[in-house]
Amino acid sequence: MSQASQAPTAWQAVPLDERIAWARRNMVLTARTAAALPPMHGVRLACTVHLDLKILLAIEAFVRAGAQVAVVPANPHTTQWDVVGWLHAEGVETAFTRFAEEERAAAACVEWAPTHALEMGAVVMTAAARAGYTGLSAGVEVTRTGVDRLFRVEVRHPVFDLDAVPLKTVLHNRFAVGTSTWATLTARTNVTLHAKSVLVVGYGEVGAGLARTARAYGAQVLVAEPDPSRRAVASYEGYRVGTVDELIADADVVVTATGRPGSVPARLLGQAKDGCLLLNSGHTDDEIEVDALGPGRPVIPHLTAHRYGDRELFLFAGGRIANLVAGDGDSLNVFDTTEALMIASLAWTITEGSTYPPGLHPLPTTAWRSATP
């Protein structure tokens, strides 16, 4: 969905300065951690992030600590353009937001010659590795998708895995995403999950949060997960467990949370119920093979209807990350901890991280303890 056709939420219709003031009021841990940043003069920081209001506070702090900052959209469809304008006025390099393809944006950012990276998706760090760029001293990766990408390249600098920090992977992934995803779906469609069968594809922390919240909102929950240990946990939680092939025909709503392309493949879409609603809560836009659905008929903003064989399927937010494309993302107060972790981890990485050898490393507790609520 294009920038022009995306209907704003009520929150995004509020003047930006008022939203920023309310964010500052509710993100006190972020402010406290930002105040402890070391001097960052000489740092050229590449930030791959979802460009919504919440991340603005961290980037502002980096700039005021003396860093030069360039932003790359983690997903161009989640970009809020008034936030981009505000950052540009603060002296942040925002030129890379013009690229629709993340690979081109990442390659252009590598040419900008960053010294450090803070990323959701590792697109700049993987582009740097493939280009043979050696100017990065250290980086932080926030997502499991990004960590998986880094395993597939030869990284020439130390990278620290923020996603594995319990405060991030449990508090944010388990609690924030599920709540904001289902709240967004209800706000945009005026349909709740009561008496619905919801198939959650993927049972990592995000999938577990989606399942738990869906059940709290009145759904009967089904879980598709290939990993046997995660399947066992889902079964112990009381969910019906199986494969996508086995469960999709019984689902009124299908949500993906895997970070893997083709998690709901085209061959299974024909088995979905007539009227099934499809949405994605994972990092990438191709977890559902939406191209197989063909052109859709707009029903309401962010919802399209698709004839697929003898049935009609409904696609939410174009199969992109639902809570940010069709809504306002995670709540200010919950994301406050995640953003504080990002700031504290980057601060430690700048002062200590470059002493580590190249490759992926866990973040030591000392790197993020100051961000504990």
Salt bridges, closest charged atoms under 4 A:
ASP52 OD2 - LYS54 NZ 2.57
GLU60 OE1 - ARG24 NH1 2.94
GLU60 OE2 - ARG64 NH2 3.12
ASP82 OD2 - ARG19 NH2 2.30
GLU90 OE1 - ARG64 NH2 3.57
GLU101 OE1 - ARG104 NH1 3.51
GLU102 OE2 - ARG149 NH2 3.41
ASP161 OD2 - ARG144 NH2 3.14
ASP163 OD2 - ARG144 NE 3.18
ASP163 OD1 - LYS168 NZ 2.84
GLU205 OE1 - ARG174 NE 2.81
GLU225 OE1 - ARG230 NH1 3.99
GLU237 OE2 - ARG212 NH2 3.73
GLU237 OE1 - ARG215 NH2 3.83
ASP245 OD2 - ARG267 NH1 2.93
ASP250 OD2 - ARG240 NH2 2.85
ASP252 OD1 - LYS273 NZ 2.91
ASP285 OD2 - ARG320 NE 3.96
ASP310 OD1 - ARG311 NH2 3.11
GLU312 OE2 - ARG297 NH2 2.76
ASP330 OD2 - HIS172 NE2 2.69
